[in-house]
Amino acid sequence: MQGLSSTELFRRHLSERPVLFEEHLGVRKVILNRPSKLNSLTFEMVSQMFRKLRIYEDDPAANIVILKGNGEAFCAGGDVVGNMCSALTGHWSFGASYYKKLLTLVHLIATYKKPLVSLLNGVVMGGGAGISMTGSFRVVTEKTVFAMPEASFGLFPDVGASHFLSKLPGYFGEYIGLTGARLDGATMLECGLGTHFVFSKDLPLLEHTLCSLDSSNASEILYVISKFAHKSNIKGEELHKRLKSINKCFSRQTVEGILLTLEKELLDNLVEKWIAAAVNSMKAASPTSLKIFLRSIREGRGQTIEQCLARDYTILCNIMRRKITNDFYEGSRAILFDKDKKPKWEPPKLESVGAETVDMLFKALEDEDDWNRLQLPARSSNLLVQMGSKL
């Protein structure tokens, strides 16, 4: 461009790239770079990340991978608007192809052979949770906001949520997925979604220190991060008290039972604002979505990440086809396009969503000649599993 120096042109070029990749000695950085869109993941971004992460995994000079986002968000999720626009023009299979690529990326990160440090400073939702919650190290800050709000617009907490949320204490995972509750960094640390809490002002120095570490030894990386980490500002007894009520309500066998118990709990604890928020969120969400997630997380407790991701893919494909439910399209209309925030769910009530409807959504597509189930490569567990309780 006329009038711009070569340096300015280069900076502009970088600013337009949706993912940046940097190399610093033994550290490789993957930086999500769509700050104006809260780093929501496009097909291009997912493809680039998958390709580079595979290269880094096989590169003997790469010791550590750092994953972070530019701007005020780590990643707010997948590019729902882009996929929905494609689906509305009759190309629902594009959304399925995008989703297959995203789940393959989630699986790669969940089974990554090298230490992967996710710096979760800002919004972490949906697909952003999928590409970070199964990684080795998950550093949260006072600016972190985590949520899985998919049921509010007719989808369901996916991208492996039935696996990583089912590993949380008691029925905290059911609470997060059914209500879309927002968690701060301190709460994430306490419940296990985060591995370390570091103040955002200290993140640049943490990155610099990791870049100077010439080792891929997980214990050495753990030592470095721990030097910058702080304890949560949440009192243990406070979270334990809330978890006691959560377990009482969200351990019920049905969504109807959970909501009924929550409403009874609310009558006895009017001062507990989180209970009222949970009731209101569930009543506003898609009844079908709620039932999908409850069944998913209950199955996910006894399954591998591969089984959970394969189930996510099957359900999403059935949702995208609109033959069983139209709630995702209606929710997207109300929340993302028209923005009237008044979706008309069908059916509108929990008791009207029969078990046979949910069964059909969990059933693999049999009437598509060119359709394949999600098949993931055999890979061993990542460092998170190998290190166990050391984190």
Summary of the structure (lengths in Angstrom):
residues: 391
radius of gyration: 21.0
end to end distance: 49.7
largest distance: 69.0
contacts: 1318
relative contact order: 0.12
helix: 53%
strand: 11%
